[in-house]
Amino acid sequence: MTTSTSNPLLRVTVPYDVPDRLAAARTRGDPAAFDRGLAEGQGWTIDRAVDAGLASAPRPPKTPAGSSETVD
């Protein structure tokens, strides 16, 4: 692992293979769209990123009110 020090106020430990994973993800689709999305995401606050993640997370199915059925 390596430590990113581009911002002295923020130290982040990242795996060595992050650049390789980004390159692989970029080649799986539209590279221009990937670049746009990456640039947009880098400008997000942590709150915006969490909100986006929660909004795109799958929701468990709802059970009818009063039902004793559980969802696994």
Biopython code that builds the backbone (N, CA, C, O; Angstrom):
import numpy as np
from Bio.PDB.StructureBuilder import StructureBuilder

atoms = [
    (1, "MET", "N", (0.836, -1.172, 0.000)),
    (1, "MET", "CA", (0.000, 0.000, 0.000)),
    (1, "MET", "C", (0.884, 1.239, 0.000)),
    (1, "MET", "O", (2.026, 1.224, 0.459)),
    (2, "THR", "N", (0.320, 2.291, -0.523)),
    (2, "THR", "CA", (1.044, 3.547, -0.580)),
    (2, "THR", "C", (0.174, 4.657, 0.002)),
    (2, "THR", "O", (-1.048, 4.526, 0.066)),
    (3, "THR", "N", (0.791, 5.721, 0.413)),
    (3, "THR", "CA", (0.040, 6.840, 0.982)),
    (3, "THR", "C", (0.058, 8.003, 0.014)),
    (3, "THR", "O", (1.121, 8.410, -0.454)),
    (4, "SER", "N", (-1.122, 8.543, -0.292)),
    (4, "SER", "CA", (-1.239, 9.695, -1.166)),
    (4, "SER", "C", (-0.991, 10.953, -0.342)),
    (4, "SER", "O", (-1.599, 11.140, 0.713)),
    (5, "THR", "N", (-0.103, 11.811, -0.820)),
    (5, "THR", "CA", (0.199, 13.030, -0.082)),
    (5, "THR", "C", (-0.004, 14.268, -0.948)),
    (5, "THR", "O", (0.593, 15.308, -0.673)),
    (6, "SER", "N", (-0.842, 14.179, -1.997)),
    (6, "SER", "CA", (-1.067, 15.331, -2.856)),
    (6, "SER", "C", (-1.726, 16.472, -2.078)),
    (6, "SER", "O", (-1.523, 17.639, -2.414)),
    (7, "ASN", "N", (-2.486, 16.166, -1.079)),
    (7, "ASN", "CA", (-3.094, 17.172, -0.212)),
    (7, "ASN", "C", (-2.555, 16.910, 1.189)),
    (7, "ASN", "O", (-2.873, 15.878, 1.781)),
    (8, "PRO", "N", (-1.749, 17.814, 1.732)),
    (8, "PRO", "CA", (-1.141, 17.563, 3.040)),
    (8, "PRO", "C", (-2.161, 17.435, 4.168)),
    (8, "PRO", "O", (-1.840, 16.896, 5.227)),
    (9, "LEU", "N", (-3.382, 17.922, 3.961)),
    (9, "LEU", "CA", (-4.403, 17.802, 4.993)),
    (9, "LEU", "C", (-5.139, 16.471, 4.941)),
    (9, "LEU", "O", (-5.876, 16.127, 5.865)),
    (10, "LEU", "N", (-4.944, 15.735, 3.879)),
    (10, "LEU", "CA", (-5.673, 14.493, 3.682)),
    (10, "LEU", "C", (-4.703, 13.384, 3.311)),
    (10, "LEU", "O", (-4.139, 13.392, 2.217)),
    (11, "ARG", "N", (-4.509, 12.449, 4.197)),
    (11, "ARG", "CA", (-3.653, 11.293, 3.910)),
    (11, "ARG", "C", (-4.560, 10.082, 3.702)),
    (11, "ARG", "O", (-5.353, 9.728, 4.574)),
    (12, "VAL", "N", (-4.431, 9.468, 2.560)),
    (12, "VAL", "CA", (-5.269, 8.336, 2.203)),
    (12, "VAL", "C", (-4.375, 7.170, 1.820)),
    (12, "VAL", "O", (-3.449, 7.327, 1.024)),
    (13, "THR", "N", (-4.645, 6.016, 2.378)),
    (13, "THR", "CA", (-3.903, 4.822, 2.022)),
    (13, "THR", "C", (-4.684, 4.090, 0.948)),
    (13, "THR", "O", (-5.862, 3.781, 1.128)),
    (14, "VAL", "N", (-4.024, 3.810, -0.178)),
    (14, "VAL", "CA", (-4.671, 3.145, -1.298)),
    (14, "VAL", "C", (-3.832, 1.958, -1.749)),
    (14, "VAL", "O", (-2.611, 1.967, -1.589)),
    (15, "PRO", "N", (-4.474, 0.936, -2.312)),
    (15, "PRO", "CA", (-3.719, -0.200, -2.841)),
    (15, "PRO", "C", (-2.874, 0.223, -4.040)),
    (15, "PRO", "O", (-3.213, 1.177, -4.740)),
    (16, "TYR", "N", (-1.785, -0.484, -4.269)),
    (16, "TYR", "CA", (-0.900, -0.191, -5.389)),
    (16, "TYR", "C", (-1.602, -0.321, -6.737)),
    (16, "TYR", "O", (-1.241, 0.376, -7.685)),
    (17, "ASP", "N", (-2.582, -1.185, -6.839)),
    (17, "ASP", "CA", (-3.178, -1.476, -8.139)),
    (17, "ASP", "C", (-4.335, -0.554, -8.528)),
    (17, "ASP", "O", (-5.025, -0.844, -9.505)),
    (18, "VAL", "N", (-4.571, 0.526, -7.816)),
    (18, "VAL", "CA", (-5.667, 1.430, -8.169)),
    (18, "VAL", "C", (-5.520, 1.955, -9.596)),
    (18, "VAL", "O", (-6.500, 1.925, -10.340)),
    (19, "PRO", "N", (-4.344, 2.434, -10.017)),
    (19, "PRO", "CA", (-4.230, 2.901, -11.405)),
    (19, "PRO", "C", (-4.546, 1.800, -12.421)),
    (19, "PRO", "O", (-5.169, 2.070, -13.448)),
    (20, "ASP", "N", (-4.127, 0.573, -12.147)),
    (20, "ASP", "CA", (-4.424, -0.539, -13.052)),
    (20, "ASP", "C", (-5.925, -0.832, -13.091)),
    (20, "ASP", "O", (-6.477, -1.108, -14.156)),
    (21, "ARG", "N", (-6.576, -0.772, -11.943)),
    (21, "ARG", "CA", (-8.019, -1.023, -11.898)),
    (21, "ARG", "C", (-8.791, 0.083, -12.622)),
    (21, "ARG", "O", (-9.759, -0.196, -13.329)),
    (22, "LEU", "N", (-8.365, 1.329, -12.447)),
    (22, "LEU", "CA", (-9.015, 2.421, -13.162)),
    (22, "LEU", "C", (-8.853, 2.259, -14.670)),
    (22, "LEU", "O", (-9.807, 2.453, -15.424)),
    (23, "ALA", "N", (-7.649, 1.904, -15.107)),
    (23, "ALA", "CA", (-7.397, 1.718, -16.543)),
    (23, "ALA", "C", (-8.259, 0.583, -17.094)),
    (23, "ALA", "O", (-8.816, 0.695, -18.186)),
    (24, "ALA", "N", (-8.365, -0.503, -16.338)),
    (24, "ALA", "CA", (-9.185, -1.635, -16.783)),
    (24, "ALA", "C", (-10.660, -1.244, -16.867)),
    (24, "ALA", "O", (-11.342, -1.601, -17.828)),
    (25, "ALA", "N", (-11.148, -0.519, -15.876)),
    (25, "ALA", "CA", (-12.554, -0.086, -15.888)),
    (25, "ALA", "C", (-12.804, 0.861, -17.059)),
    (25, "ALA", "O", (-13.857, 0.802, -17.695)),
    (26, "ARG", "N", (-11.849, 1.723, -17.340)),
    (26, "ARG", "CA", (-11.996, 2.691, -18.433)),
    (26, "ARG", "C", (-12.127, 1.988, -19.781)),
    (26, "ARG", "O", (-12.895, 2.433, -20.634)),
    (27, "THR", "N", (-11.393, 0.904, -19.984)),
    (27, "THR", "CA", (-11.413, 0.205, -21.271)),
    (27, "THR", "C", (-12.647, -0.672, -21.457)),
    (27, "THR", "O", (-12.925, -1.106, -22.575)),
    (28, "ARG", "N", (-13.397, -0.943, -20.382)),
    (28, "ARG", "CA", (-14.580, -1.802, -20.497)),
    (28, "ARG", "C", (-15.778, -1.110, -21.102)),
    (28, "ARG", "O", (-16.745, -1.779, -21.467)),
    (29, "GLY", "N", (-15.752, 0.190, -21.220)),
    (29, "GLY", "CA", (-16.904, 0.909, -21.749)),
    (29, "GLY", "C", (-16.460, 2.055, -22.631)),
    (29, "GLY", "O", (-15.516, 1.924, -23.410)),
    (30, "ASP", "N", (-17.130, 3.156, -22.509)),
    (30, "ASP", "CA", (-16.831, 4.357, -23.276)),
    (30, "ASP", "C", (-15.787, 5.166, -22.507)),
    (30, "ASP", "O", (-16.117, 5.770, -21.486)),
    (31, "PRO", "N", (-14.528, 5.194, -22.974)),
    (31, "PRO", "CA", (-13.478, 5.903, -22.237)),
    (31, "PRO", "C", (-13.788, 7.382, -21.985)),
    (31, "PRO", "O", (-13.443, 7.910, -20.928)),
    (32, "ALA", "N", (-14.429, 8.049, -22.937)),
    (32, "ALA", "CA", (-14.752, 9.465, -22.746)),
    (32, "ALA", "C", (-15.785, 9.634, -21.625)),
    (32, "ALA", "O", (-15.669, 10.549, -20.810)),
    (33, "ALA", "N", (-16.784, 8.763, -21.585)),
    (33, "ALA", "CA", (-17.795, 8.827, -20.523)),
    (33, "ALA", "C", (-17.160, 8.510, -19.171)),
    (33, "ALA", "O", (-17.495, 9.132, -18.162)),
    (34, "PHE", "N", (-16.248, 7.548, -19.153)),
    (34, "PHE", "CA", (-15.543, 7.212, -17.918)),
    (34, "PHE", "C", (-14.765, 8.422, -17.415)),
    (34, "PHE", "O", (-14.818, 8.753, -16.231)),
    (35, "ASP", "N", (-14.042, 9.080, -18.321)),
    (35, "ASP", "CA", (-13.251, 10.254, -17.935)),
    (35, "ASP", "C", (-14.131, 11.373, -17.395)),
    (35, "ASP", "O", (-13.773, 12.027, -16.416)),
    (36, "ARG", "N", (-15.290, 11.599, -18.032)),
    (36, "ARG", "CA", (-16.208, 12.623, -17.550)),
    (36, "ARG", "C", (-16.737, 12.283, -16.153)),
    (36, "ARG", "O", (-16.782, 13.137, -15.267)),
    (37, "GLY", "N", (-17.131, 11.037, -15.979)),
    (37, "GLY", "CA", (-17.649, 10.605, -14.682)),
    (37, "GLY", "C", (-16.597, 10.675, -13.588)),
    (37, "GLY", "O", (-16.889, 11.089, -12.465)),
    (38, "LEU", "N", (-15.380, 10.272, -13.911)),
    (38, "LEU", "CA", (-14.295, 10.338, -12.935)),
    (38, "LEU", "C", (-14.014, 11.785, -12.547)),
    (38, "LEU", "O", (-13.844, 12.091, -11.367)),
    (39, "ALA", "N", (-13.965, 12.668, -13.527)),
    (39, "ALA", "CA", (-13.712, 14.085, -13.238)),
    (39, "ALA", "C", (-14.827, 14.672, -12.377)),
    (39, "ALA", "O", (-14.560, 15.434, -11.447)),
    (40, "GLU", "N", (-16.075, 14.320, -12.685)),
    (40, "GLU", "CA", (-17.198, 14.825, -11.891)),
    (40, "GLU", "C", (-17.118, 14.303, -10.463)),
    (40, "GLU", "O", (-17.287, 15.061, -9.509)),
    (41, "GLY", "N", (-16.864, 13.027, -10.322)),
    (41, "GLY", "CA", (-16.801, 12.411, -8.993)),
    (41, "GLY", "C", (-15.681, 12.960, -8.130)),
    (41, "GLY", "O", (-15.823, 13.045, -6.910)),
    (42, "GLN", "N", (-14.582, 13.328, -8.741)),
    (42, "GLN", "CA", (-13.470, 13.873, -7.972)),
    (42, "GLN", "C", (-13.816, 15.229, -7.366)),
    (42, "GLN", "O", (-13.171, 15.659, -6.410)),
    (43, "GLY", "N", (-14.815, 15.899, -7.905)),
    (43, "GLY", "CA", (-15.238, 17.183, -7.359)),
    (43, "GLY", "C", (-16.308, 17.065, -6.280)),
    (43, "GLY", "O", (-16.693, 18.068, -5.679)),
    (44, "TRP", "N", (-16.788, 15.860, -6.032)),
    (44, "TRP", "CA", (-17.847, 15.658, -5.050)),
    (44, "TRP", "C", (-17.310, 15.728, -3.628)),
    (44, "TRP", "O", (-16.157, 15.392, -3.360)),
    (45, "THR", "N", (-18.176, 16.174, -2.725)),
    (45, "THR", "CA", (-17.869, 16.090, -1.299)),
    (45, "THR", "C", (-18.143, 14.659, -0.847)),
    (45, "THR", "O", (-18.781, 13.895, -1.571)),
    (46, "ILE", "N", (-17.678, 14.296, 0.319)),
    (46, "ILE", "CA", (-17.954, 12.961, 0.842)),
    (46, "ILE", "C", (-19.456, 12.770, 1.038)),
    (46, "ILE", "O", (-19.975, 11.677, 0.809)),
    (47, "ASP", "N", (-20.158, 13.822, 1.459)),
    (47, "ASP", "CA", (-21.610, 13.715, 1.631)),
    (47, "ASP", "C", (-22.309, 13.431, 0.310)),
    (47, "ASP", "O", (-23.233, 12.620, 0.262)),
    (48, "ARG", "N", (-21.880, 14.087, -0.762)),
    (48, "ARG", "CA", (-22.474, 13.863, -2.087)),
    (48, "ARG", "C", (-22.205, 12.436, -2.548)),
    (48, "ARG", "O", (-23.089, 11.791, -3.112)),
    (49, "ALA", "N", (-20.996, 11.937, -2.315)),
    (49, "ALA", "CA", (-20.658, 10.571, -2.717)),
    (49, "ALA", "C", (-21.489, 9.541, -1.952)),
    (49, "ALA", "O", (-21.966, 8.568, -2.536)),
    (50, "VAL", "N", (-21.661, 9.755, -0.659)),
    (50, "VAL", "CA", (-22.478, 8.836, 0.144)),
    (50, "VAL", "C", (-23.927, 8.875, -0.324)),
    (50, "VAL", "O", (-24.561, 7.830, -0.466)),
    (51, "ASP", "N", (-24.458, 10.081, -0.565)),
    (51, "ASP", "CA", (-25.837, 10.197, -1.058)),
    (51, "ASP", "C", (-26.018, 9.452, -2.377)),
    (51, "ASP", "O", (-27.016, 8.757, -2.565)),
    (52, "ALA", "N", (-25.065, 9.593, -3.284)),
    (52, "ALA", "CA", (-25.151, 8.903, -4.582)),
    (52, "ALA", "C", (-25.091, 7.394, -4.401)),
    (52, "ALA", "O", (-25.831, 6.655, -5.051)),
    (53, "GLY", "N", (-24.215, 6.941, -3.520)),
    (53, "GLY", "CA", (-24.112, 5.503, -3.260)),
    (53, "GLY", "C", (-25.383, 4.935, -2.661)),
    (53, "GLY", "O", (-25.846, 3.867, -3.061)),
    (54, "LEU", "N", (-25.944, 5.654, -1.699)),
    (54, "LEU", "CA", (-27.181, 5.184, -1.078)),
    (54, "LEU", "C", (-28.351, 5.207, -2.059)),
    (54, "LEU", "O", (-29.213, 4.330, -2.022)),
    (55, "ALA", "N", (-28.380, 6.201, -2.929)),
    (55, "ALA", "CA", (-29.462, 6.299, -3.906)),
    (55, "ALA", "C", (-29.416, 5.167, -4.921)),
    (55, "ALA", "O", (-30.454, 4.763, -5.445)),
    (56, "SER", "N", (-28.217, 4.649, -5.204)),
    (56, "SER", "CA", (-28.096, 3.595, -6.209)),
    (56, "SER", "C", (-28.056, 2.192, -5.603)),
    (56, "SER", "O", (-27.992, 1.203, -6.334)),
    (57, "ALA", "N", (-28.092, 2.101, -4.276)),
    (57, "ALA", "CA", (-28.051, 0.793, -3.617)),
    (57, "ALA", "C", (-29.388, 0.073, -3.806)),
    (57, "ALA", "O", (-30.444, 0.703, -3.757)),
    (58, "PRO", "N", (-29.345, -1.251, -4.022)),
    (58, "PRO", "CA", (-30.597, -1.999, -4.160)),
    (58, "PRO", "C", (-31.381, -1.968, -2.847)),
    (58, "PRO", "O", (-30.803, -2.022, -1.762)),
    (59, "ARG", "N", (-32.674, -1.884, -2.964)),
    (59, "ARG", "CA", (-33.553, -1.859, -1.798)),
    (59, "ARG", "C", (-34.130, -3.257, -1.586)),
    (59, "ARG", "O", (-34.524, -3.919, -2.545)),
    (60, "PRO", "N", (-34.180, -3.709, -0.325)),
    (60, "PRO", "CA", (-34.803, -5.008, -0.074)),
    (60, "PRO", "C", (-36.307, -4.912, -0.315)),
    (60, "PRO", "O", (-36.900, -3.849, -0.133)),
    (61, "PRO", "N", (-36.924, -6.021, -0.724)),
    (61, "PRO", "CA", (-38.373, -5.988, -0.948)),
    (61, "PRO", "C", (-39.101, -5.711, 0.358)),
    (61, "PRO", "O", (-38.677, -6.156, 1.425)),
    (62, "LYS", "N", (-40.206, -4.968, 0.263)),
    (62, "LYS", "CA", (-41.008, -4.658, 1.450)),
    (62, "LYS", "C", (-41.962, -5.800, 1.734)),
    (62, "LYS", "O", (-42.480, -6.435, 0.816)),
    (63, "THR", "N", (-42.188, -6.057, 3.011)),
    (63, "THR", "CA", (-43.182, -7.064, 3.401)),
    (63, "THR", "C", (-44.454, -6.329, 3.791)),
    (63, "THR", "O", (-44.385, -5.197, 4.268)),
    (64, "PRO", "N", (-45.588, -6.937, 3.602)),
    (64, "PRO", "CA", (-46.852, -6.277, 3.976)),
    (64, "PRO", "C", (-46.871, -5.955, 5.473)),
    (64, "PRO", "O", (-46.312, -6.698, 6.280)),
    (65, "ALA", "N", (-47.515, -4.849, 5.838)),
    (65, "ALA", "CA", (-47.629, -4.447, 7.240)),
    (65, "ALA", "C", (-48.314, -5.548, 8.021)),
    (65, "ALA", "O", (-49.302, -6.122, 7.564)),
    (66, "GLY", "N", (-47.792, -5.842, 9.192)),
    (66, "GLY", "CA", (-48.375, -6.877, 10.051)),
    (66, "GLY", "C", (-47.951, -8.277, 9.669)),
    (66, "GLY", "O", (-48.349, -9.234, 10.333)),
    (67, "SER", "N", (-47.150, -8.434, 8.614)),
    (67, "SER", "CA", (-46.705, -9.757, 8.181)),
    (67, "SER", "C", (-45.576, -10.230, 9.073)),
    (67, "SER", "O", (-44.722, -9.441, 9.478)),
    (68, "SER", "N", (-45.574, -11.510, 9.378)),
    (68, "SER", "CA", (-44.480, -12.073, 10.180)),
    (68, "SER", "C", (-43.398, -12.640, 9.277)),
    (68, "SER", "O", (-42.397, -13.169, 9.760)),
    (69, "GLU", "N", (-43.593, -12.532, 7.976)),
    (69, "GLU", "CA", (-42.634, -13.036, 7.003)),
    (69, "GLU", "C", (-41.369, -12.209, 7.051)),
    (69, "GLU", "O", (-41.434, -10.982, 7.133)),
    (70, "THR", "N", (-40.218, -12.860, 7.002)),
    (70, "THR", "CA", (-38.946, -12.142, 6.989)),
    (70, "THR", "C", (-38.321, -12.279, 5.624)),
    (70, "THR", "O", (-38.599, -13.227, 4.889)),
    (71, "VAL", "N", (-37.476, -11.327, 5.291)),
    (71, "VAL", "CA", (-36.773, -11.331, 4.002)),
    (71, "VAL", "C", (-35.316, -11.603, 4.283)),
    (71, "VAL", "O", (-34.706, -10.932, 5.116)),
    (72, "ASP", "N", (-34.753, -12.575, 3.600)),
    (72, "ASP", "CA", (-33.331, -12.895, 3.781)),
    (72, "ASP", "C", (-32.480, -12.075, 2.845)),
    (72, "ASP", "O", (-31.256, -12.206, 2.850)),
]
sb = StructureBuilder()
sb.init_structure("model")
sb.init_model(0)
sb.init_chain("A")
sb.init_seg("    ")
for serial, (resi, resn, name, xyz) in enumerate(atoms, 1):
    if name == "N":
        sb.init_residue(resn, " ", resi, " ")
    sb.init_atom(name, np.array(xyz, "f"), 0.0, 1.0, " ", f" {name:<3s}", serial, name[0])
structure = sb.get_structure()
